[in-house]
Amino acid sequence: VLIYLNGSFLPRSEARIPVEDRGFIFGDGVYEVWRLIDGNAFEPEKHLARLERGLREIEIPLPDDLQAARLWNIARRLIVDNDLTSDEATLYLEVTRGAAPRTHYYPPPGTPATVYMAAARFKPSETLRRSGAAAITQPDIRWLRCDLKTIQLLPNVMGKQRAVASGAIDAIFVRDGIVTEGTHTSVFGVIDGVLRTHPADHHVLPGVTRAVLLQIASDLGIPSEETPMSLSELFEASELFLAGTTNDVLPITSVDDRVIGTGHPGPVADQLFQELRARMDAAGSNRDSGQLEQREDRPATVAD
Ligand SMILES: Cc1ncc(COP(=O)(O)O)c(C=O)c1O
């Protein structure tokens, strides 16, 4: 597996990060994950915009590698060299504040950020989507900037572990009686025929899939509201599902061992999934978009 680290393409086993990297010491960084369909990214600009906003908010200057043309050239090489031009995959990108002697305050200006990128084959389970899955609830013990996609994921890791240990697919976070999101997913419910999800404030990540699904709902004439669900509303929902880059639309048929709706995946989730899938397939076959094509006018300048 070939990965990209700080200007070089190299086998994963040869990649090295200094022990003083602030990602390792403080979790001082952000990341992003794109879905790749036949080597083309789905909604590439939305993910990039979220990454750029995250870097701005945590005050890491945009590394040169992340200028859009260069970024897509790096991604293209990872896709081609790892044989990911067909079928489905994910592209992972992480940026940390770089390596420097340990101080809580930022290192001197000019300290190079660490930039890591990798692509790997991936496809969500079709079987699980068709059957629906169980979830558990967990108290949302996270900080108040959940809108930032930082690499500090311990509450998410612990929540997901509790879910897996109890045979569930994910944990749904609940803060003050309000459903926020999953450990790596947005949460949607259908209540009285209205699609509901938490507003994109500091309590949730502004999910790209979330935004796309709200757009699809509007296009399909499905009423939707960015109004949070209470935990009691969640249990009364006719449908509940998780949404995210690595989950698409995943119906949840039970929460904390209580049946949701009919106990089977519902029609709204299915309608939204079919349209999401159609848009992903269109992105995959969009050979003219040039989104992840080598841009001849600005060739890659990264060192091998
Ligand atoms: C906490 C959290 N919420 C929601 C999402 C879904 O976001 P997206 O649809 O952009 O993948 C993620 C994705 O990793 C996440 O980590």
The ligand as an SDF file (V2000), in Angstrom:
LIG
                    3D

 16 16  0  0  0  0  0  0  0  0999 V2000
  -19.1150   12.6880   14.5010 C   0  0  0  0  0  0  0  0  0  0  0  0
  -19.5140   12.5280   13.0680 C   0  0  0  0  0  0  0  0  0  0  0  0
  -20.7450   12.8930   12.6880 N   0  0  0  0  0  0  0  0  0  0  0  0
  -21.1660   12.7510   11.4060 C   0  0  0  0  0  0  0  0  0  0  0  0
  -20.3280   12.2220   10.4350 C   0  0  0  0  0  0  0  0  0  0  0  0
  -20.8310   12.0660    9.0400 C   0  0  0  0  0  0  0  0  0  0  0  0
  -20.2300   13.0230    8.2030 O   0  0  0  0  0  0  0  0  0  0  0  0
  -20.0360   12.7620    6.6570 P   0  0  0  0  0  0  0  0  0  0  0  0
  -21.3880   12.5510    6.0930 O   0  0  0  0  0  0  0  0  0  0  0  0
  -19.4170   14.0150    6.1560 O   0  0  0  0  0  0  0  0  0  0  0  0
  -19.1640   11.5770    6.5210 O   0  0  0  0  0  0  0  0  0  0  0  0
  -19.0240   11.8490   10.7780 C   0  0  0  0  0  0  0  0  0  0  0  0
  -18.1120   11.3220    9.7580 C   0  0  0  0  0  0  0  0  0  0  0  0
  -17.0120   10.8920   10.0310 O   0  0  0  0  0  0  0  0  0  0  0  0
  -18.6050   12.0100   12.1300 C   0  0  0  0  0  0  0  0  0  0  0  0
  -17.3590   11.6510   12.5230 O   0  0  0  0  0  0  0  0  0  0  0  0
  1  2  1  0
  2  3  1  0
  2 15  2  0
  3  4  2  0
  4  5  1  0
  5  6  1  0
  5 12  2  0
  6  7  1  0
  7  8  1  0
  8  9  2  0
  8 10  1  0
  8 11  1  0
 12 13  1  0
 12 15  1  0
 13 14  2  0
 15 16  1  0
M  END
$$$$
